[in-house]
Amino acid sequence: MNIKPFAVEEWMNAYEDGARYNIAETCVDSVSLDELFLLAGEDKQAFLERFCARRLTYGDIVGSEALREGVCGLYKSLKPDEVIPTHGAAGANYHVFCSLISPGDGVVSIMPAYQQLYSIPEAIGADVWLMHLRQENGYLPDLAELKSLVDENTKLICVNNPNNPTGALMSRELLGRIIEVARSVDAYVLCDEVYRNLTQEDGWCESIVDLYEKGISVSSMSKVFSLAGLRMGWIATHDKQALRAFLSHRDYNLISCGMFDDAVSALALRHADALLRRNRTIVRENLAILDAWISENPHFYYTKPQAGTTALVYYDFDVPSYDFCKRLYDETGAFVTPGDCFEQPKSMRIGYACDKKTLEDGLTALARFAETLG
Ligand SMILES: Cc1ncc(COP(=O)(O)O)c(C=O)c1O
């Protein structure tokens, strides 16, 4: 299967390790196991002793009960047998497309978004239609456009809420209207929810699974729980036919997700509230820093994110985004992601949920670099 290069991941792979100020990262400031046990208030020694005594079999094939119950705690209406653990959300998205989509199926996807959501179905041979999120609409889907893109061939509508890269957040009402369109053609809605709950305002953040019988939620431990190193994600849906397809494909490419990752994820999910409290504080304090910086730096402008960990920041220099970001990196060590990775020229994606000092130093370097451009 031929597939387009994954622009954002290729960029991260090439430069992330050498970055002095990494303000491209999208996870909320990752934690170590030591920090996790401290935050959770659990006994690390007891956990490790229990784990070290276990034989390393494949473990629970479909994930431990503790893990799946922990995932259910993040939703209103989900049951453990409706959760399919995967290798991260990246594995989950890939799995959804490979399990449900055949050549010739209609798929509607948003742009800009994480590239998996349109390049994988395209590689499978689906007819992919893009729904463009525009700055003048606050990067929210235009329902008239969505209606014009669906027909009886549409199998799947893909969205990402909150959105990477823009930080836009769809309300329950808007999700409801997308569901009406999906229901009119009996399509699934895949919602990539890896940044769910990382909101700027308190309040319940709706999942597609709690709103639509053919809703499919994808998420993971990486962003909201700062544990990307576990490579643990999941698919959640009430739809029995989709669940059967996911389990069948999973036997071919996964078997199970690994006992250690399962056990640590289950422990972290038992303390989801504590982790979420930490991470909401980080995204709120750090977005205030970025927002102040934007207002002090007239060459840059953006639509302030409502949620997530990323912002799409435009500049008024006549420099293509790859050149801008590469020169910034070479001359200052500050690392951001070119907007062209998301087909958004003259912009960059800033990940603002890193540690505060890195964010401040990275933004200072960016302002200094802008001075050299005039
Ligand atoms: C929208 C979105 N989905 C999925 C992923 C992959 O996340 P994971 O680490 O869980 O595989 C990312 C990572 O950046 C993302 O931004």
The ligand as an ORCA input file, in Angstrom:
! r2SCAN-3c Opt
* xyz 0 1
  C      -4.698     14.362     16.730
  C      -3.710     13.293     17.057
  N      -4.079     12.013     16.979
  C      -3.238     11.012     17.269
  C      -1.936     11.268     17.653
  C      -1.036     10.117     17.995
  O      -0.973      9.993     19.402
  P      -0.418      8.703     20.148
  O       0.829      9.139     20.842
  O      -1.464      8.333     21.138
  O      -0.189      7.638     19.159
  C      -1.489     12.588     17.732
  C      -0.088     12.894     18.078
  O       0.405     13.978     17.894
  C      -2.405     13.623     17.441
  O      -2.054     14.907     17.525
*
